[in-house]
Amino acid sequence: MTDDTLPVEAGAAAAVAAPVAAPVAAPVLDAPPMEIADQEIAAADLIRDHQTGSVHSWDLVTGADGPGTRMTLFLAGCGMRCQFCQNPDTWRMRDGKRHTVDEVMEKVTRYATIMKVTGGGLTISGGEPLLQSKFVMNIFRRCHDLNVQTALDTAGLLGARLSDDDLNYVDLVLLDIKSGLPETYKRVTGRELQPTLDFARRLSDLGKTMWIRFVLVPGLTDAVENVDAIADFVATLDGVQRLEVLPFHQLGRDKWAATGEPYLLENTQPPDKELIERVKQQFARRGITVM
């Protein structure tokens, strides 16, 4: 890619594609195989050069991944294997391109004026950006030197890697809570729910601003009790400005073929309007602002 070309990757906000058919239930499945995801976390722990990182792609958009016009930096590498992942091509750090902090900041500086004028900033997403947490924080500290707002898009699994001082440089956290019931979360992601809840509670205690994101998948995450569990928890948090219900879609289907892992939601359709409205009402009844 050239410096002047910012290929658009479908970020989490792109999950709002219009429903196309009545929902088909997803199969009830065991947790996905996690060997490669475990290897990604282990490989990230061995990295000693935190002035470079593995970058998958860039995006410059308005109205997604935070307020205003934003540059979104998608990092490569993820320690989860979500069944509904729309960008499985971001799972492995080796598939990204190495960039230095200086190279990232050169691009941020180029668009800093428009980002500031529109109330936007830089969002770092993935993959899972906290796999490369020190690289992320080196960028965010430089952004604060430029008075550029920062947002972190994370599932929270590795939130303990950030110190309280690190979080001073994170203006907004886009926190993906993928399910509210531990057994459902494990089936969806292959990981435990508790680290995400712990990170959310810590953000709340520190007074950090959060946008919560929940992907609605018929037959997988849509159970009334699963949604209620998220709603009950989020209602106890301070700093939550909004909760985004992101309807599942099939825009990432073709990318799964290259992963070598089975795509378990091949026949799952997006949720219909009635299901989306039911879920939104479950959150709204707790006094949560729903988008």
N, C-alpha and C positions, 0 to 999 in steps of 0.2 A: 504494500500500500504506500502511496505517497503521502507527504506531510499534509497536502491540501485535500486529501480524500478521506472522508470519515464514513466508512461503510456502515450502514444501519443494521444493527443486530436487534432481534426482537427481545427487548428487555421484559421484566416481569409485567410491566403495565400493558404490554401487547396482548396479554391473556384475555383482554376484554373483547375478543372477536365475537361477532354476533352469533347467537345460536342458530344452528342449521337444521336440527332435527330433534325429535323426541329422545330423551336420554336412554341409553342402554347401559345396564348395570355393569360395572367393572367386576372382573372375577375376584373372588376372595383368595388372596395369595399370601404365601409366606414372605418374609423380608427378602429383599434382593441380595444377591451375592456381594460381599463387601471386600473381598480380597484386594482388588485393585484400588478401591477407595482408601483402604487402610495403608496401602503402599504410597498413595499420594500424600497422606498426612505424614508418614514417616520420612518421605523424601523432602518435604517442606521443612521438617525439623532439622535437617542436615544443612540447609542453606546458610551460609555465613556472610554472603555478600548481599546486604540489604539495600544497596544503592541501585540494584537492578532487580527486575521482576519479570515474570512470564505473562505477557499481555496477549489476550485473544483478539480483541478488536476495540474499536471506538465508535461512538455514536454522538451526534449533536442534534438534540430534539427539544421541542417545547411541550410541556404538559405531561411529561413522563419521568419517572424516577426522581421525583421531587419537584419543588416549585420552580417556575420561571424557565428560561432557556438553560439547558444543562448539557454539559459534556459528560457522557457516561463512559467510563473506562471499564471494560470487561476483562478481568484477569482470568488466566487459565489455571485449572486445578480445582478439584472439589472432593471433599471427604464424605459426601452423601451420594445416594443413588435413588433420587426421587422417581417414582414410577411415572409421574407426569412431567418430568423435566422437558422443557422445550428447546434447550440448548445443550444436548449431551456432548456436542463437540467442544465444550469448555471444560470437560471433566479432567483432562490430563495436562499437567504443566508442560510436558514435553511437546505438546501440540501448539503451544504459544510461541511468541517471538520475544526475545529478550529486549527490554527497553530499560534505559537508565531513568532515575528520578529526574535528571536534567532534561532528558528528551520529553518526558511527560509534561514537565512544567513549561517547556517551550510551547507546546500546544495549548496548555491551559492559559498561558499569558496571551497568546494570540487571540483568544476568545473571551478574555477576562472582562473587557468593557461591556460587551453585549450581555454577558451573564450577570454582571452587577446591575446594569440598567433594568433588566427584567426580573430581578430578584432571584436569579438562578445561581448556578454554581457547578461544582464537580461532584458527581456521584461515582463511587467505585463499587462495582458489582462483580459478578462472576458467571459461572463457577461460584466458588466461595472465597471472597477476598481475604478473609482472616486466615486462610491457609498461608498467605504471604503478609502477615499482619505488620511486620516491621517495615516492609516496603510501602505498605499502605500509609502507615503513620508518617514516614519520611515525606511522602507526598502531601498529606494533609497539613503537616506543620508548615510546609512551604506555601500552601494555599492560604493559610491564615496570615502569613507575612504579606500576601497580596490582597488581603481582605476579600478572598473568594470563599463563598459559603461551601461547606462540605457535607456530603451525605454518604452513609455507609449502608449498602444493601446486603444484608446477611441473614442467614438462618439461625444464627446465634449459637451454633454448636461449639464454636471455638471462642466464644466471647470472653472466656477467662484469660485469653492471651493479651487482652487490652488492660492496661493499668488505668486507674482513675485519672492520672495525668494524661494518658493517651486520649481518653474520652473528652478531655477539655478541647480537643481539636476536631471533634466530631459534632457538627451542628444539628444533624438530623440522622436518625437511624430508621431505615426501612426494614422492619423486622418481619421475616416470614415465619408465621406460626402455622405449620402445615397441617396440624391436627391437634385436637384437644385431649384425646384419650391416648394414654401411653401405648396401648397395644396397636391402635390404628396408626399412630405416628411411626412405630417400628415397622409396620407393614409397608407404609408409604415410603419411608426414607432409608430404612436399614439401620437407623440410629435411635438412641434414647431421647425422649422428650425433655427430661429434666434440665439438661444444660441450657436449652432455649428458655425455659421458664425462669431459671436462675438469672440468666443474662437480662431478661426483661425486667425482673424485679430489681436488679441492680441499677438498670437505667432509670427506672422509676424513682428509686431512692436518691439518685443523683440529680433528679430533675431534668433529665434529658428529654428532648422532643422526639416522639416516635410516630411513625405511620406503620400500622400493622397490616400485613397482607395475608390473605387466605385464599388458596386456590380451591375452587369448588368443583369436585369431580364426582359425577353421578356414580353411585355404587361403591365409592371408595372413601370420600371425605364428607359426604352429605348427610350422614345419619344425624337425626335430631340431637341425640345425646352428645355426639362429637362436636357439633357446632355449639351447643349449650356450654360444653366444657371450656371452649375458647372464650365465649362471651362472658362467662362468669369470671374467668381469670382476668381478661382484659379490663373488665369493669372495676377491678381493684387497683389498676395501675394509674399513676399520675403521669402526665406528659403525653398521653395519646391524643393526637389531634384528629386522627381519622382512622378508619379501618376500611380497607379496600377488598371487596369480594371480587376475585378474578375468576371468571368462568373458564373452565378447562376448554382447550381447543386442540386441534390436530396439526398446527402449523409446524411442529417439530418432528412429525412422523418420519419424514425422509432422512433426517439426521441420525435416527436410531440405527439404521442399517449398517452404518460404519462403526458402531460401538462394539460389535461382537457380543452384545447382550440382548436378550429377548425384549421386545417392546410389548409389555403386558396389557397396554390399553389400546391396542390396535383397533378394537371394535367398539370402543367407548365413544359416545357422542357428547357434544357439549350439553350443558344443562339447559332446560327450557326456561321460559320466563317465569313460570309459576314457581319452580324450584329456587331460582335466583331470588325472587321476591320473598319466599318463605325464609330463606337464610338471612337475608338483609333484615327482615323484621325480627328475627331472633336476636340479632345484635342491637338493633335500634331499641328494643324493649329494655335493654340494660342502660340506656342513655348514651350509647356509643354513636358517634357521628359516622355514618356509613356511606361509602362511595361505591 
